[in-house]
Amino acid sequence: MSAVITLKSRFDFDNVYQNGRSCANRLLIMYIIPNGMSVDRYGLVVSKKVGNSVIRHRARRLMKESARLTGRIGEKGYDIVLVARPGIRDKKMAEVDEAFHHLLTIMRHRKPGR
């Protein structure tokens, strides 16, 4: 079991938002950009629109666990920002994991620059 390495700085988040590719489904929004490292780093964002602090923390835990179980995405490293949508509020781990994998599948099949 490996831990999830997280993005910490505002600069890293802004870089992913401004220069990365994005896609979304009803539970999550994913922004992704190659980071030039050999590890994947995740930024997890849950706004107050999702719910109170207990619900937001649960959503963050579900997203983090899904990222941990997925492991490495590719040979090179990526910076990935996952943004929770309000629909994540009452979902189970399997549904969040499915939404995460759905977004990864879309990103793998999408041509660069889109």
C-alpha distances in whole Angstrom, upper triangle without the diagonal:
4,7,10,13,16,19,22,25,28,29,25,26,29,29,26,29,32,31,28,28,28,28,28,28,29,25,24,25,23,25,23,24,23,23,23,20,17,15,15,16,16,19,19,23,25,28,31,32,29,30,30,27,26,25,24,21,20,21,19,16,16,16,13,11,12,12,8,8,11,9,12,15,18,19,20,18,19,20,20,21,21,24,24,27,29,29,25,27,27,24,21,18,19,21,19,17,20,22,19,19,22,23,20,23,26,25,24,28,29,31,31,33,33
4,7,9,12,16,18,22,24,25,22,22,26,25,23,26,29,28,25,26,26,26,26,27,28,25,23,24,21,22,20,21,20,19,20,17,14,11,12,12,13,16,17,21,23,27,29,31,28,29,29,26,25,25,23,21,20,20,17,15,16,15,12,11,12,10,7,9,10,8,10,14,16,16,17,15,16,17,17,19,19,22,23,26,28,28,25,26,27,24,22,18,20,22,19,17,20,21,18,18,22,22,19,22,25,23,23,26,28,29,29,31,31
4,6,9,13,15,19,21,22,19,20,23,23,21,24,27,26,23,24,24,25,25,25,26,23,21,22,20,20,19,20,20,18,20,16,15,11,11,10,11,13,14,18,20,23,26,28,25,26,26,23,22,22,20,18,18,17,14,13,14,13,9,9,11,9,6,10,11,9,11,14,17,18,18,15,15,15,15,16,16,19,20,24,26,26,23,24,25,23,21,18,19,21,18,17,20,21,17,18,22,21,19,22,25,23,23,27,28,29,28,30,30
4,6,10,12,16,18,19,16,16,20,19,17,20,23,22,20,21,20,21,21,22,24,20,18,18,16,17,16,17,17,15,17,15,13,10,8,7,7,10,11,15,17,20,23,25,23,24,24,21,21,21,18,16,16,15,12,11,12,11,7,8,10,7,6,9,10,8,10,12,15,17,16,13,12,12,11,13,13,16,17,21,23,24,20,22,23,21,20,17,18,20,16,15,18,18,15,16,19,18,16,20,22,20,20,24,25,26,25,27,26
4,7,9,13,15,16,13,14,17,17,15,18,21,20,18,20,20,21,22,24,25,22,19,19,16,16,15,15,15,13,15,12,12,8,7,5,6,9,11,14,17,21,24,25,24,25,25,22,23,22,20,17,18,17,14,14,15,13,10,12,13,10,9,13,13,11,11,13,15,16,15,11,11,10,10,12,13,16,18,22,25,25,22,24,26,24,23,20,22,23,19,18,21,20,17,18,21,19,18,21,23,20,21,25,25,26,24,25,26
4,6,10,12,13,10,11,14,14,13,15,18,18,17,18,18,20,20,22,23,20,17,17,15,14,13,14,15,13,15,13,14,10,9,5,5,6,8,11,14,17,20,22,21,22,23,20,21,20,17,15,17,16,12,13,14,12,9,12,13,10,11,15,15,13,14,15,17,18,16,13,11,9,9,9,11,14,16,19,22,23,20,22,24,23,23,20,22,22,18,18,21,20,16,19,21,19,18,21,22,20,21,25,24,26,24,24,25
4,6,9,9,7,7,11,11,10,12,15,15,14,17,17,19,20,22,24,21,17,16,14,13,12,13,13,11,14,13,15,12,10,6,6,5,8,11,14,17,20,22,21,23,23,21,22,21,18,17,19,17,14,15,17,14,12,16,16,13,14,18,17,16,16,16,18,19,17,13,11,8,8,8,11,13,16,19,22,24,21,23,26,25,25,22,24,24,20,20,23,21,18,20,22,19,18,22,22,20,21,25,24,25,22,23,23
4,7,9,7,8,11,12,12,14,16,17,17,20,20,22,23,25,26,23,20,19,17,15,15,16,16,14,17,16,17,15,13,9,9,8,10,12,15,17,20,22,21,23,23,20,22,22,18,17,20,18,15,17,19,16,14,18,19,16,17,21,21,19,19,20,22,23,20,16,14,11,12,11,14,15,18,21,23,25,23,24,27,27,27,25,27,27,23,23,26,24,21,23,25,23,22,26,26,23,25,28,27,28,26,25,26
4,5,5,7,9,10,11,13,14,16,16,19,20,22,23,26,27,25,21,19,18,16,16,15,16,14,17,16,19,17,15,12,12,10,12,13,16,18,20,23,23,24,24,22,24,24,20,20,23,21,18,20,22,19,18,21,22,19,20,24,23,22,22,22,23,24,21,17,15,12,13,12,15,16,19,22,25,27,25,26,30,29,30,28,30,29,25,26,28,26,23,26,27,24,24,27,27,24,26,29,28,28,25,24,25
4,5,5,6,8,10,11,12,14,15,18,18,21,22,25,26,24,20,18,17,15,15,15,17,15,18,18,21,19,17,14,13,10,13,12,15,16,19,21,22,23,24,22,24,24,20,20,23,21,18,21,23,20,19,23,23,21,22,26,25,24,23,23,25,26,22,19,16,13,14,12,15,15,18,21,23,26,24,26,29,29,30,28,30,29,25,26,28,26,23,26,27,24,24,27,26,24,26,29,27,27,24,23,24
4,6,5,6,9,10,10,12,13,17,18,21,22,26,27,25,22,19,17,14,15,14,15,13,16,16,19,18,17,14,14,12,15,15,18,19,22,24,24,27,27,25,28,27,23,23,26,24,21,23,25,22,21,24,25,22,23,27,25,24,23,22,23,24,21,17,15,12,14,13,16,17,20,23,26,28,27,28,32,31,32,30,32,31,27,28,29,27,24,26,27,24,24,27,26,23,25,28,26,26,22,21,22
4,5,5,6,9,10,11,11,14,15,19,20,23,25,23,19,17,15,12,11,10,12,10,13,13,16,14,13,10,10,9,12,13,17,18,22,23,23,26,26,24,26,26,22,22,24,22,19,21,22,19,18,21,21,18,20,23,22,21,19,19,20,20,17,14,11,8,10,10,13,15,18,21,24,26,25,27,30,29,29,27,29,28,24,24,26,24,21,23,24,21,20,23,23,20,22,25,23,23,20,19,20
4,5,5,6,9,10,10,13,13,16,17,20,22,20,16,14,12,10,10,11,13,12,15,16,18,16,14,11,10,7,10,10,14,15,18,20,20,22,23,22,24,23,19,19,21,19,16,19,20,17,16,20,20,17,19,22,21,21,20,19,20,22,19,15,12,9,9,7,11,11,15,18,21,23,21,23,27,26,27,25,27,25,22,22,24,21,19,21,22,19,19,22,21,18,21,24,22,22,20,19,19
4,5,5,6,8,9,13,13,17,18,21,23,22,18,15,14,11,12,11,14,13,16,18,21,19,17,14,13,11,13,13,16,16,20,21,22,24,25,24,26,25,22,22,25,22,19,23,23,20,20,24,23,20,23,26,24,24,23,21,22,24,20,17,14,11,12,10,13,13,17,19,22,24,24,26,29,28,30,28,30,28,25,25,27,24,21,24,24,20,21,24,22,19,22,24,22,22,19,18,18
4,6,5,6,7,11,13,16,18,22,24,23,19,16,14,10,10,9,11,10,13,15,18,17,15,13,13,12,15,15,18,19,23,24,24,27,28,27,29,28,24,25,26,24,21,24,24,21,21,24,23,20,23,25,23,23,21,19,20,21,17,15,12,9,11,10,14,15,19,21,24,26,25,28,31,30,31,29,30,29,25,25,26,24,21,23,23,20,19,22,21,18,20,22,20,20,16,15,16
4,6,5,5,8,9,13,15,18,21,19,16,12,10,6,6,6,9,9,13,14,17,15,13,11,10,9,12,13,16,18,21,22,22,25,26,25,27,25,22,22,24,21,19,21,21,18,18,21,20,17,20,22,20,20,18,16,17,19,16,13,10,7,7,7,11,12,16,18,22,23,22,25,28,26,27,26,26,25,22,22,23,20,17,19,20,16,16,19,17,14,17,19,17,17,14,13,14
4,6,6,8,8,12,13,17,19,18,15,11,10,6,8,9,12,13,17,18,21,19,16,14,13,11,13,12,15,16,19,19,20,23,25,24,26,24,21,22,24,20,19,22,22,18,19,22,21,19,22,24,22,22,21,19,20,22,19,17,13,10,10,8,11,11,15,16,20,21,21,23,27,26,27,26,27,25,22,22,23,20,18,20,20,16,17,20,18,15,18,20,17,18,15,14,14
4,6,9,10,14,16,20,22,21,18,14,13,9,10,10,13,14,17,19,22,21,18,17,16,14,16,16,19,19,22,22,23,27,28,28,30,28,25,26,27,24,23,26,26,22,23,26,24,22,25,27,25,25,23,21,22,23,20,18,15,12,12,12,14,15,18,20,23,25,25,27,30,29,31,29,30,28,25,26,26,23,21,23,22,19,19,22,19,17,20,21,18,18,15,12,13
4,7,10,13,16,20,23,22,19,15,13,9,9,7,10,11,14,17,19,19,17,16,16,15,17,18,21,22,25,25,26,29,31,30,32,30,27,28,29,26,24,26,26,22,23,26,24,21,24,26,24,23,21,19,19,20,17,15,12,11,12,12,15,16,20,21,25,26,26,29,32,30,31,30,30,28,25,25,26,23,21,22,22,18,18,20,18,15,17,19,16,15,12,10,11
4,7,10,13,17,20,19,16,12,9,6,5,5,8,10,13,16,18,17,14,14,13,13,15,16,19,20,24,24,24,27,29,28,30,28,25,25,26,23,21,24,23,19,20,23,21,18,21,23,20,20,18,16,16,18,15,13,10,9,9,9,12,14,17,19,23,24,23,26,29,27,28,26,27,25,22,22,22,19,17,18,18,14,14,16,14,11,14,15,13,13,10,9,9
4,7,11,14,17,17,14,11,8,6,5,7,10,13,16,18,19,18,15,15,14,14,16,16,19,21,24,23,23,27,29,29,30,28,25,26,26,23,21,24,23,19,20,23,20,18,21,23,20,20,18,15,16,18,16,15,11,11,10,10,12,13,17,18,22,22,22,25,27,26,27,25,25,23,20,20,20,17,15,16,15,11,12,13,11,8,11,12,9,10,8,7,6
4,7,11,14,14,11,7,5,4,6,9,13,15,18,20,21,20,16,16,14,14,14,14,17,18,21,20,20,24,26,26,27,25,22,23,23,20,19,22,20,17,18,21,18,17,20,21,19,20,19,16,17,20,18,17,13,12,10,9,10,11,13,14,18,18,18,22,24,22,24,22,22,20,17,18,17,14,13,14,13,9,10,12,10,8,12,13,10,12,11,10,8
4,7,11,11,9,6,6,7,9,12,15,18,21,23,23,21,18,18,16,15,15,15,17,18,21,20,19,23,26,26,27,23,21,23,22,19,19,21,19,16,18,20,17,16,20,21,18,20,19,16,18,21,20,19,15,14,12,11,10,11,12,13,16,16,16,20,22,20,21,20,20,17,15,16,15,11,11,12,10,7,9,10,8,7,11,12,10,13,13,12,10
4,7,8,6,4,6,9,12,15,18,21,24,25,25,23,19,19,16,15,14,14,15,16,19,17,16,20,23,23,24,21,19,21,20,16,17,19,17,14,17,19,16,16,20,20,18,20,20,18,20,23,23,21,17,16,13,12,10,9,10,9,13,12,13,16,18,16,18,18,17,15,13,14,13,9,10,11,9,7,10,12,9,10,14,14,13,16,16,16,13
4,6,6,6,9,12,15,18,21,24,27,28,28,25,21,21,18,17,16,15,15,17,19,17,15,19,22,23,23,19,18,20,19,15,17,19,16,14,17,18,15,16,20,20,18,21,22,19,22,25,25,23,20,19,15,14,11,11,10,9,12,10,11,14,16,14,16,16,15,12,11,12,11,7,9,11,8,7,11,12,10,12,15,16,15,18,19,20,16
4,6,8,11,15,18,21,24,27,30,30,30,27,24,23,20,19,16,15,14,15,17,14,13,16,19,21,21,17,16,19,17,14,16,18,15,14,18,19,16,18,21,21,20,23,24,22,25,28,28,26,23,21,18,16,13,11,9,7,9,6,8,11,13,11,14,15,14,11,10,13,11,8,11,13,11,11,14,15,14,16,19,19,19,22,23,23,20
4,7,10,14,17,20,23,25,28,28,28,25,21,20,17,16,13,12,11,13,15,13,11,14,17,18,17,14,13,15,14,10,12,14,12,10,14,15,13,15,18,18,17,20,22,20,23,27,26,24,21,19,16,14,10,9,6,5,7,5,5,9,10,9,11,12,12,9,7,10,10,7,9,12,11,10,13,15,15,16,19,20,20,23,24,24,21
4,6,10,13,17,20,21,25,25,25,22,18,17,14,13,10,10,10,12,15,13,11,15,18,18,18,15,13,15,14,10,11,14,11,9,12,14,12,13,16,17,16,18,19,17,20,24,23,21,17,16,12,10,7,6,5,6,9,8,8,11,13,12,14,13,14,11,8,10,11,7,7,11,10,8,11,14,13,13,16,18,17,20,21,21,18
4,7,10,14,17,19,22,23,23,21,17,16,13,12,10,10,11,12,16,14,13,17,20,20,21,18,15,17,17,13,13,16,14,11,14,16,14,14,17,18,17,19,19,17,20,23,21,19,16,14,10,8,6,5,7,7,11,11,11,14,17,15,17,17,17,14,12,13,13,10,9,12,11,8,11,13,12,12,15,17,15,18,18,17,15
4,6,10,13,15,19,19,20,17,14,13,10,10,10,10,12,15,18,17,16,20,22,22,22,20,17,18,18,15,14,16,15,11,13,16,13,12,16,17,15,16,16,13,16,19,18,15,12,10,7,6,5,6,9,11,15,15,14,17,20,18,19,17,18,16,13,13,13,10,8,11,10,7,8,11,10,9,12,14,13,16,15,15,13
4,7,11,12,16,17,18,16,13,12,10,9,11,11,14,16,20,19,19,22,24,24,25,22,19,20,21,17,16,18,18,14,15,18,16,14,17,19,16,17,16,14,16,18,16,14,10,8,6,5,7,8,12,14,17,18,17,20,23,21,22,21,21,19,16,16,17,14,12,14,13,10,10,13,12,9,13,15,13,15,13,13,12
4,7,9,13,14,15,13,10,10,9,10,12,14,17,19,23,23,22,25,27,26,27,25,22,22,23,20,18,20,19,15,16,18,16,13,16,18,15,15,14,11,12,15,12,10,7,6,5,6,9,11,15,17,21,21,20,23,26,23,24,22,22,21,18,17,18,15,12,14,14,10,10,13,12,8,11,13,12,13,11,11,11
4,6,9,11,13,12,10,10,11,12,15,16,20,22,26,26,25,28,30,29,30,28,25,25,26,23,21,22,22,18,18,21,19,16,18,20,17,17,14,12,12,14,11,9,6,5,7,9,12,15,18,21,24,25,24,27,29,27,28,25,25,24,21,20,21,19,16,17,17,14,12,15,14,10,12,15,13,13,10,10,12
4,6,8,10,10,9,10,12,14,17,19,23,25,29,29,28,31,33,31,32,31,27,27,28,25,23,24,24,20,19,21,20,16,18,20,17,16,13,11,10,11,7,6,4,6,9,12,15,18,21,24,28,28,26,30,32,29,30,27,27,26,23,22,23,21,18,18,19,16,14,16,16,12,12,15,14,14,11,12,14
4,5,8,8,8,8,11,13,17,19,23,25,29,29,29,31,33,31,32,31,27,27,28,25,22,24,24,20,19,21,20,17,18,21,18,16,13,12,12,12,8,6,5,6,9,12,16,19,22,25,29,29,28,30,33,31,31,28,28,28,25,23,25,23,20,20,22,19,16,19,19,15,16,19,18,18,15,15,17
4,7,9,10,11,14,16,20,23,26,29,32,33,32,35,36,34,35,34,31,30,31,29,26,27,27,23,22,24,23,19,20,22,20,17,14,14,12,11,7,6,8,9,13,16,19,22,26,29,32,33,31,34,36,34,33,30,31,31,28,26,27,26,22,23,24,21,19,21,21,18,17,20,20,19,16,17,19
4,6,8,9,13,16,19,22,26,28,32,33,32,34,35,33,34,33,30,28,29,27,24,25,25,22,20,22,21,17,18,20,18,15,12,13,11,10,7,5,8,9,13,16,19,22,25,29,32,33,30,33,35,33,32,29,29,30,27,25,26,26,22,22,24,22,19,21,22,19,18,22,22,21,18,20,22
4,7,10,13,17,20,23,26,30,33,34,33,35,36,33,34,33,30,28,29,27,24,24,24,21,19,20,20,16,16,18,16,12,9,11,9,7,5,5,8,11,14,17,20,23,26,29,32,33,30,33,35,32,31,27,28,29,26,23,25,25,21,21,23,21,18,20,22,19,18,21,22,22,19,22,23
4,6,10,13,16,20,23,26,30,31,29,31,32,30,30,29,26,25,25,23,20,20,21,18,15,17,16,13,12,15,13,10,7,9,9,9,7,5,7,9,11,14,16,20,23,26,29,29,27,29,31,29,27,24,25,26,22,20,22,22,18,18,21,19,16,19,21,18,17,21,21,22,20,22,23
4,7,10,13,16,20,23,26,27,26,28,29,27,27,26,23,22,22,20,17,17,18,14,13,14,13,10,10,13,11,9,7,7,9,10,8,5,5,6,7,11,13,16,19,22,25,26,23,26,28,25,24,21,22,22,19,17,19,19,15,15,18,16,13,16,18,15,15,19,19,20,18,20,20
4,7,10,13,17,20,23,25,23,25,26,24,24,23,20,19,20,18,15,16,16,13,11,14,13,10,11,14,13,11,10,10,12,14,11,8,6,5,6,8,11,14,17,20,23,24,22,24,26,24,24,21,22,22,19,17,20,19,15,16,19,16,14,18,19,16,17,21,20,21,19,20,21
4,6,10,13,16,20,21,19,22,22,20,21,20,17,16,17,14,11,13,13,10,8,11,11,8,10,13,12,11,11,11,14,16,14,11,8,6,5,6,7,11,13,17,20,21,18,20,23,21,21,18,19,19,16,15,17,16,12,15,17,14,13,17,18,15,17,20,20,22,20,21,20
4,7,10,13,16,18,17,19,20,18,19,18,14,14,15,13,10,12,13,10,9,13,13,10,13,16,15,15,15,15,17,20,17,14,11,8,6,4,6,8,11,15,18,19,17,19,21,20,21,18,20,20,16,16,19,16,14,16,18,15,15,19,19,17,19,22,21,23,21,21,21
4,7,10,13,15,13,15,16,14,15,14,11,10,12,9,7,9,10,7,7,11,11,10,12,15,15,16,17,16,20,22,20,17,14,11,9,6,5,6,8,12,14,16,13,15,18,17,17,16,18,17,13,14,17,15,12,16,17,15,15,19,19,18,20,23,22,24,23,23,22
4,7,10,11,10,13,14,13,14,13,9,10,12,9,7,11,12,9,11,14,14,13,16,19,18,19,20,20,23,25,23,20,17,13,11,7,6,5,6,9,12,14,12,14,17,17,18,17,19,18,14,16,18,15,14,18,18,16,17,21,20,19,22,24,23,25,24,24,22
4,7,8,7,9,10,10,11,9,6,8,10,7,7,11,11,10,12,15,15,15,18,20,20,22,23,22,25,28,27,23,20,17,14,11,9,6,5,8,9,12,10,10,14,14,16,16,19,17,14,16,18,16,15,19,19,17,19,22,22,21,24,26,26,28,27,26,25
4,5,6,8,9,10,12,10,7,10,12,10,10,14,15,14,16,19,19,19,21,24,24,25,26,26,29,31,30,26,23,20,17,13,11,8,7,8,9,12,12,11,15,16,19,19,22,19,17,19,21,18,18,22,22,20,22,25,24,24,27,29,27,30,29,28,26
4,5,6,7,8,11,9,7,11,13,11,12,16,16,16,18,21,21,22,24,26,27,28,30,29,32,35,33,30,27,23,21,17,15,12,10,10,9,13,12,11,15,17,19,20,23,21,18,22,23,21,21,24,25,23,25,28,27,27,30,32,31,33,32,31,29
4,6,8,11,13,10,9,13,14,12,14,17,17,17,19,22,21,22,25,27,27,29,30,29,32,35,34,31,27,24,21,18,15,12,10,8,6,10,11,10,14,16,19,20,22,20,18,21,22,19,20,24,23,21,24,27,26,26,29,31,29,32,31,30,28
4,7,9,10,7,6,10,11,9,11,14,14,14,16,18,18,20,22,23,24,26,28,27,30,34,32,29,26,23,20,17,14,10,7,6,4,8,8,6,10,12,15,16,19,16,14,18,19,16,17,21,21,20,22,25,24,25,28,29,28,31,31,30,28
4,7,8,6,6,9,10,10,12,14,15,15,18,20,20,22,24,25,26,28,30,30,33,36,35,32,29,26,23,19,17,14,11,10,8,10,10,7,10,13,16,17,20,18,16,20,21,19,20,24,24,23,26,28,28,28,31,33,32,35,34,34,31
4,6,5,6,9,10,11,12,14,16,17,18,20,21,23,24,26,27,29,31,31,35,38,36,33,30,27,24,21,19,16,13,14,11,14,13,10,12,15,17,19,22,20,19,22,24,22,22,26,27,26,28,31,30,31,34,36,35,38,37,36,34
4,5,5,6,8,10,10,12,14,15,16,18,20,21,22,24,26,27,29,30,33,36,34,31,28,25,23,20,18,16,13,15,13,16,14,11,14,16,17,18,22,21,18,21,24,22,22,26,27,26,27,30,30,30,33,35,35,37,36,36,34
4,6,5,6,9,10,11,12,14,15,17,18,20,21,23,25,26,29,29,33,36,35,31,29,26,24,21,18,17,14,15,14,15,13,10,12,14,15,16,19,19,17,20,22,21,21,25,26,25,27,30,30,30,33,35,35,38,37,37,35
4,5,5,6,9,10,11,12,14,15,17,19,20,21,23,25,27,27,31,34,33,30,27,25,22,19,16,14,11,12,10,11,9,6,8,11,12,13,17,16,14,17,19,18,18,22,23,22,24,27,27,28,30,32,32,35,35,35,33
4,5,5,6,9,10,11,12,14,15,17,18,20,21,23,25,25,29,32,30,27,24,22,19,16,13,11,9,10,10,12,9,8,11,12,14,14,17,16,14,17,19,17,17,21,22,21,22,25,26,25,28,30,30,33,32,32,30
4,5,5,6,9,10,10,12,14,15,16,18,20,21,24,24,28,31,30,26,24,21,19,16,14,13,11,13,13,15,12,10,12,13,14,13,17,17,14,16,19,18,17,21,22,21,23,26,26,26,29,31,31,34,33,33,31
4,5,5,6,9,10,11,12,14,15,16,18,20,23,24,27,30,30,26,24,22,19,17,14,14,11,13,13,13,10,8,10,10,10,10,14,14,11,14,17,16,16,19,20,20,22,24,25,25,28,30,30,33,33,33,31
4,5,5,6,9,10,11,12,14,16,17,19,21,21,25,28,27,24,22,20,16,14,11,10,7,10,10,10,7,7,9,9,10,9,13,12,9,11,14,13,13,16,17,17,18,21,22,22,24,27,27,30,29,30,28
4,5,5,6,9,10,11,12,14,16,17,19,19,23,26,25,22,19,17,14,12,9,9,8,11,12,13,10,11,13,12,12,11,14,14,11,12,15,14,13,16,18,17,18,21,22,21,24,26,26,29,28,28,27
4,6,5,6,9,10,10,12,14,16,18,19,23,26,25,22,20,18,16,14,12,13,11,14,15,15,12,12,13,12,11,9,13,13,11,12,15,15,13,16,19,18,19,22,23,23,24,27,28,30,30,31,29
4,5,5,6,9,10,11,12,15,18,18,22,25,25,22,20,18,15,14,11,12,10,13,14,13,9,11,11,9,8,6,9,10,7,8,11,11,10,13,15,15,16,19,20,20,22,25,25,28,28,29,28
4,6,5,6,9,10,11,13,15,15,19,22,21,19,16,15,12,11,8,9,8,12,13,13,10,12,13,11,11,8,11,11,7,8,11,10,8,11,13,13,13,16,17,17,19,22,22,25,25,26,24
4,5,5,6,9,10,11,13,14,18,21,20,17,15,14,12,11,9,11,11,15,17,17,13,15,16,14,13,11,13,14,10,10,13,13,10,13,16,15,15,18,20,19,20,23,24,26,26,27,26
4,5,5,6,9,10,13,15,18,21,21,18,17,17,14,14,12,14,14,17,18,18,14,16,16,14,12,8,11,12,10,8,12,13,11,12,16,16,15,18,20,20,21,24,25,28,27,29,28
4,5,5,6,9,12,12,16,19,19,17,16,16,13,13,11,13,13,16,18,17,13,16,16,13,11,8,9,10,7,5,9,10,7,9,12,12,12,14,17,16,17,20,21,24,24,26,25
4,6,5,7,9,9,13,16,16,14,12,12,10,11,10,13,13,17,19,19,15,18,19,16,15,12,12,13,10,8,11,11,8,9,13,12,11,14,16,15,16,19,20,23,22,24,23
4,5,6,9,11,14,16,17,14,14,14,13,14,13,16,17,20,22,22,18,20,21,18,16,13,14,15,13,10,14,15,11,12,16,15,14,17,19,18,18,22,23,25,25,27,26
4,6,9,11,14,17,18,16,16,17,15,16,15,18,18,21,23,22,18,21,21,17,15,11,12,14,12,9,12,14,11,11,14,15,13,16,18,18,18,21,23,25,26,28,27
4,7,7,11,14,15,14,13,14,13,15,14,17,18,20,23,22,19,22,22,19,17,13,13,14,12,9,11,12,9,8,12,12,10,12,15,15,14,17,19,22,22,24,23
4,6,9,11,13,11,12,13,13,15,15,19,20,23,26,25,22,24,25,22,20,16,16,18,16,12,15,16,12,12,15,15,12,14,17,16,15,19,20,22,22,24,24
4,6,8,9,8,9,12,12,15,16,19,21,24,27,26,24,27,27,24,23,19,19,20,18,15,17,17,14,13,16,15,11,14,16,14,13,17,18,20,19,22,22
4,7,8,8,8,11,10,14,14,18,20,22,26,25,23,26,27,24,23,19,19,19,17,14,15,15,12,10,13,12,8,10,13,11,9,13,15,16,16,18,19
4,5,7,8,12,12,16,17,21,23,26,29,28,26,30,31,27,26,23,22,23,21,18,18,19,15,14,16,14,11,12,14,12,10,13,15,15,15,18,18
4,7,9,13,15,19,20,24,26,29,32,32,30,33,34,31,30,26,26,26,24,21,22,22,19,17,19,18,14,16,18,15,13,16,17,17,16,19,21
4,7,10,13,16,19,22,25,28,31,31,29,32,34,31,30,27,27,27,24,22,23,23,19,18,20,18,15,16,18,14,13,16,17,16,15,17,19
4,7,10,13,16,19,22,25,29,29,27,30,31,29,28,25,25,25,22,20,22,21,17,17,19,17,14,16,18,14,14,17,17,17,15,17,19
4,6,10,12,16,19,22,25,26,24,27,29,26,26,23,24,23,20,19,20,19,15,15,17,14,12,15,15,12,12,16,15,16,14,15,16
4,7,10,13,16,19,23,24,22,25,27,25,25,22,23,23,19,18,20,18,15,16,18,14,13,16,16,13,14,18,17,17,15,16,16
4,6,10,13,16,19,20,18,21,23,21,22,19,20,19,16,15,17,15,11,13,14,11,10,14,14,11,13,16,16,17,15,16,16
4,6,10,13,16,18,16,18,21,20,20,18,20,18,15,15,17,14,11,14,15,12,12,16,15,13,16,18,17,19,17,17,17
4,7,10,13,14,12,15,17,16,17,15,16,15,11,12,14,11,9,12,13,10,11,15,14,13,16,18,18,20,19,19,18
4,7,10,11,10,13,16,15,17,16,17,15,12,14,15,12,11,14,14,12,14,17,16,15,19,21,20,22,21,21,19
4,7,8,7,9,12,11,14,13,15,13,10,12,14,11,11,14,14,13,15,18,17,17,20,22,22,24,24,24,21
4,5,6,8,11,11,14,15,16,13,11,14,15,11,12,16,15,14,17,19,18,19,22,23,22,25,25,24,22
4,5,6,9,10,14,15,17,14,12,16,16,14,15,19,18,17,20,22,21,22,25,26,26,29,29,28,25
4,5,7,8,11,13,14,11,10,14,14,11,14,17,16,15,19,20,20,21,24,25,25,28,29,28,25
4,6,5,8,10,12,9,7,11,12,10,12,15,15,15,17,19,19,20,23,25,25,28,28,28,26
4,6,9,11,13,11,10,14,15,13,15,18,18,18,21,23,23,24,27,28,28,32,32,32,29
4,7,10,12,10,10,14,15,14,16,19,19,20,22,24,24,26,28,29,30,33,34,34,31
4,7,8,6,7,10,11,11,13,15,15,17,19,20,21,23,25,26,27,30,31,32,29
4,6,5,7,9,10,11,13,15,16,17,19,20,22,23,25,26,28,31,32,33,31
4,5,5,6,9,10,11,12,14,16,17,18,20,21,23,25,26,29,30,31,29
4,6,5,6,9,10,10,12,14,15,16,18,20,21,23,24,28,29,31,28
4,5,5,6,9,10,10,13,14,15,17,19,20,21,23,26,27,29,26
4,5,5,6,9,10,11,12,14,16,17,19,20,21,25,25,26,24
4,5,5,6,8,10,11,12,14,15,16,19,20,23,24,26,24
4,5,5,6,9,10,10,12,14,15,17,18,22,23,25,23
4,6,5,6,9,10,11,13,14,16,17,20,21,22,20
4,5,5,6,9,10,11,13,15,16,19,19,21,19
4,5,5,6,9,10,10,12,14,18,19,21,19
4,5,5,6,9,10,11,12,16,18,19,17
4,5,5,6,9,10,11,14,15,16,14
4,5,5,6,9,10,13,14,16,14
4,5,5,6,9,12,14,16,14
4,6,5,6,10,12,14,11
4,5,5,8,9,11,9
4,6,8,9,12,12
4,6,9,12,11
4,6,9,7
4,6,6
4,6
4
